[in-house]
Amino acid sequence: MEVKNIQQFVEGFQRFQQKYFAGEQPLYDKLSNGQNPSTLLIGCCDSRVDPALLLDCDPGDIFVIRNVANLVPPCSDSDSESGHLHGVSAAIQFAVEALNVERIIVMGHEKCGGIRALMQGYTSSGPLDFVERWMRIVEPVKQQVLYQLASCSVETQNHACELGAIIMSLNNLRSFPWVAERERAGKLALHGWYFDMTNGALLAYSDRTDTFLPMVCPLGISHSERLAKLV
Ligand SMILES: [Zn+2]
């Protein structure tokens, strides 16, 4: 459904009302007393990759942070010097310390505009270029990709940068002391996922192999075919 006017949002809310507020034991009776999500998901702002839609979640299931290119900045207390405001860090802290989430998923995706802006440049409309500034978080990944995959196509380089940015964000998560402590204690698990938009598949980062492996195959590909491909 392509949304062309605001009435479609109003009708969408009415369908939401029917689904979640109708019935004998509506979910919102429980949720009105507070939230208790098990998972913090950090995703991209991109309109094609809504985490609740992709993972078929109900309200209350996932605590979501969305930003350009699903990045996690490193832990920093330099706001007095730089004037930076730490919206992403604040939301991570709230999810970990106040909500006690059990896991954090950084979910990247194919054809990410933020990564493309980093790799191929972005023409801003004025002197305030927030996209360029924000994407500097993963500048080291860009440099590594350009060095190691110098002769590859732009698509291959962008894809590698999308994956590398997820790994860098996982490492940046560990620079927050309350994340690192909980992970060490086995109370918090970190995951890197990647939505392959072309094939409709989901990949997951494996620490053990340092690669992204298929977690949900494209429709029509069986588990045995998947294993054959991997071998
Ligand atoms: Zn994106």
Residues whose N, C-alpha, C, O or C-beta is under 5 A from the ligand:
A	BS01	ZN	C44 D46 A69 C112 G113 G114
